[in-house]
Amino acid sequence: MLTLESHLFNPVHENTYLVYNDKKEALIIDPGCYFPEERQQLKDRIEQLGLKPRLLVNTHCHLDHVFGNRFVHETWGLELHFHALEQKVFDFAPMAGTAWNLPFDQYEGPVHHLSEADPLLLGEDKLEILLTPGHSPGSISLYYPSGNWVIAGDVLFRESVGRTDLPGSDFNTLAQSIRTQLYTLPDDTQVHSGHGMPTTIGHEKEHNPFVKP
């Protein structure tokens, strides 16, 4: 069984996720740690729990979700994974950082492209990869049926959705992703987003003002 916990990082208040199994093997998802003290916080927590990081994943590659990629790679030797359609966003991230006055050192290690056809494996546990573009071209959501939760990146928030005024974004595509990939999950599925508090699929189907079922 997988355990999930979140950490709030950087000036954009991004949720970084640690996911780990009973053997303490861990995924690090969207490390947004920007400041040195945030990176130390992540390191301290991983050491406190006795975790063995195995995989580094970006749900998408907007700057606030990739700030800590290089730190994770240099600290635990993990190589980066994200969807192939997200490559251009990843390549643009340093320029976006400069534009937002949030410069950072980009990850420069090997990149592995994920496919929605192949689940993420952590020991005997599987996370399904749902391709959910719209906020960005290759946004993915990570669904764990056994735990009844999904990490939705910046696709779906509590009573809101990801912004679609960025390069490569499109509202109609986002709405289609939410309706076909997320609203089809069980209503009691917990949604853990890239920003803000958790919600459920059922709550969003009833109360989200932007995308109706």
NUKOLZA-518533 format. One line per field, with one value per residue (C-alpha): residue in one letter; x, y, z; residue number from 1. Coordinates in steps of 0.001 Angstrom, whole numbers, m for minus. Example, Ala and Ser with C-alpha at 12.3 -4.5 7.8 and 13.67 -1.06 7.14 Angstrom:
<recs>
rest: (A S) .
c1: (12300 13670) .
c2: (m4500 m1060) .
c3: (7800 7140) .
nr: (1 2) .
</recs>
This chain:
<recs>
rest: (M L T L E S H L F N P V H E N T Y L V Y N D K K E A L I I D P G C Y F P E E R Q Q L K D R I E Q L G L K P R L L V N T H C H L D H V F G N R F V H E T W G L E L H F H A L E Q K V F D F A P M A G T A W N L P F D Q Y E G P V H H L S E A D P L L L G E D K L E I L L T P G H S P G S I S L Y Y P S G N W V I A G D V L F R E S V G R T D L P G S D F N T L A Q S I R T Q L Y T L P D D T Q V H S G H G M P T T I G H E K E H N P F V K P) .
c1: (0 1279 1379 1156 2177 2546 4937 4184 7091 8211 6620 3871 2752 3202 2482 5392 4454 6262 4750 6226 5518 5927 9545 10240 10833 9719 8648 9368 6719 6994 9783 9055 11626 13151 14896 17779 15712 12967 15446 16757 13198 12603 15907 15269 11803 13050 15773 13352 11062 13989 12901 14871 13990 13625 11951 11657 8492 7038 3296 4161 7148 6053 8777 7146 7037 10633 12650 13963 14673 18389 18638 16872 19141 22314 21202 19762 20960 17462 16832 13856 10606 7801 5557 7136 4611 5984 9538 9091 7691 10659 13087 11397 11301 14579 13404 10090 12018 13870 10623 8992 12080 12558 15809 16919 19441 17737 18116 20676 20639 19004 15297 12932 9573 6566 3677 81 284 2766 2057 4594 5870 7053 7756 4523 2360 1201 259 m1785 m655 m3571 m2759 m4583 m3425 m4879 m2995 115 568 1800 262 m296 m2282 m1180 m4030 m3730 m6927 m5911 m5622 m8528 m6561 m5148 m2370 m3768 m958 m2422 m5312 m8054 m8221 m10848 m13641 m11198 m9040 m5574 m5031 m5149 m3562 m42 1868 640 m2503 m6112 m9328 m11348 m8569 m8396 m12160 m12069 m9257 m11173 m14402 m12895 m9965 m10863 m14655 m14861 m13076 m15183 m16835 m15035 m11587 m9399 m7814 m4404 m3549 m452 m1793 m4352 m6213 m7417 m10879 m12843 m14085 m17683 m17303 m15871 m18553 m21156 m19470 m16733 m17964 m15558 m16078 m19382 m19699) .
c2: (0 3441 6398 9964 13226 16762 19644 23260 24986 28119 31569 30062 27734 24492 21055 18615 14970 12079 8672 5617 1944 m351 m1007 2749 2984 6443 8550 12275 14053 17688 18864 22581 23324 26650 28041 26235 25791 24109 21690 20931 20384 17794 16063 16047 14553 11804 10951 11129 8601 6438 6603 5312 7561 5515 7748 11458 12448 15713 15794 18727 21009 24522 26213 25931 22145 21661 23979 21055 18543 19276 19094 15716 14391 15569 14348 10921 10252 10045 10613 12651 11259 13162 12744 13231 15950 18032 18322 21816 23077 21600 23237 26628 26508 28413 31278 31297 31474 34555 36171 35536 36768 33253 32102 28564 25941 23548 19784 18602 14825 12112 12497 9539 9974 8350 6817 6489 2884 1927 2342 3672 869 1193 m2292 m4218 m1085 561 4138 4520 7350 9404 11797 15005 17835 21307 23190 22078 19764 16709 17044 13708 12646 9709 7454 4910 2829 801 3976 5752 8871 10735 13321 15719 18246 21594 20066 20070 22042 22346 24228 25436 24270 24923 28172 28025 31340 29901 28739 25303 25459 25236 25325 22977 20405 20817 20383 17264 15816 16455 14963 11869 11073 12441 12735 9087 8030 7017 9986 9350 9479 11980 14575 15937 18948 20962 23874 24239 21746 18253 17622 14688 13837 13877 17336 18730 17168 18912 22192 23017 26108 25717 22142 20321 16534) .
c3: (0 m907 1464 165 1784 481 1136 300 m1435 m3291 m3785 m5959 m3128 m5036 m3587 m3801 m3187 m1568 m2290 m594 67 3063 2096 2257 m1490 m2618 m5558 m5551 m7611 m8740 m6424 m6217 m3510 m4543 m1485 277 3422 1388 m127 3340 4564 1845 2576 6314 5878 3593 6091 9024 7361 6277 2655 m315 m3280 m6461 m9043 m9917 m11808 m13110 m13773 m16027 m16415 m15539 m13553 m10115 m10441 m11606 m9345 m7306 m10072 m10115 m6317 m6256 m9000 m7283 m3839 m4653 m8201 m9641 m13339 m14499 m15937 m17661 m20725 m24142 m25050 m22177 m23542 m24988 m21699 m19852 m22289 m21816 m18006 m17375 m19590 m17733 m14481 m15675 m16842 m13446 m11580 m10217 m11849 m11115 m12185 m14586 m14333 m16890 m16416 m18519 m19312 m19671 m21367 m19733 m21647 m20543 m21766 m19038 m15312 m12854 m10660 m7083 m5818 m6315 m6447 m9654 m10432 m13604 m15883 m17199 m20045 m19083 m21388 m21512 m18827 m20670 m23677 m21784 m18328 m16637 m13588 m11442 m10298 m7511 m7485 m4423 m2353 m4021 m4906 m7877 m8129 m10716 m11114 m12218 m14176 m11537 m8289 m5573 m7357 m9989 m12893 m14249 m16113 m19894 m20861 m21037 m24136 m25175 m23048 m24221 m22214 m24430 m24249 m20463 m20078 m22249 m20121 m16912 m18237 m19833 m17546 m14106 m13852 m14888 m11689 m8642 m6946 m3651 m5295 m3461 m5745 m4737 m6846 m7604 m5560 m2825 m679 m1624 m2985 m4394 m7855 m6636 m5107 m8335 m10524 m8376 m7470 m9993 m11868 m14784 m15978 m15591 m16181) .
nr: (1 2 3 4 5 6 7 8 9 10 11 12 13 14 15 16 17 18 19 20 21 22 23 24 25 26 27 28 29 30 31 32 33 34 35 36 37 38 39 40 41 42 43 44 45 46 47 48 49 50 51 52 53 54 55 56 57 58 59 60 61 62 63 64 65 66 67 68 69 70 71 72 73 74 75 76 77 78 79 80 81 82 83 84 85 86 87 88 89 90 91 92 93 94 95 96 97 98 99 100 101 102 103 104 105 106 107 108 109 110 111 112 113 114 115 116 117 118 119 120 121 122 123 124 125 126 127 128 129 130 131 132 133 134 135 136 137 138 139 140 141 142 143 144 145 146 147 148 149 150 151 152 153 154 155 156 157 158 159 160 161 162 163 164 165 166 167 168 169 170 171 172 173 174 175 176 177 178 179 180 181 182 183 184 185 186 187 188 189 190 191 192 193 194 195 196 197 198 199 200 201 202 203 204 205 206 207 208 209 210 211 212 213) .
</recs>
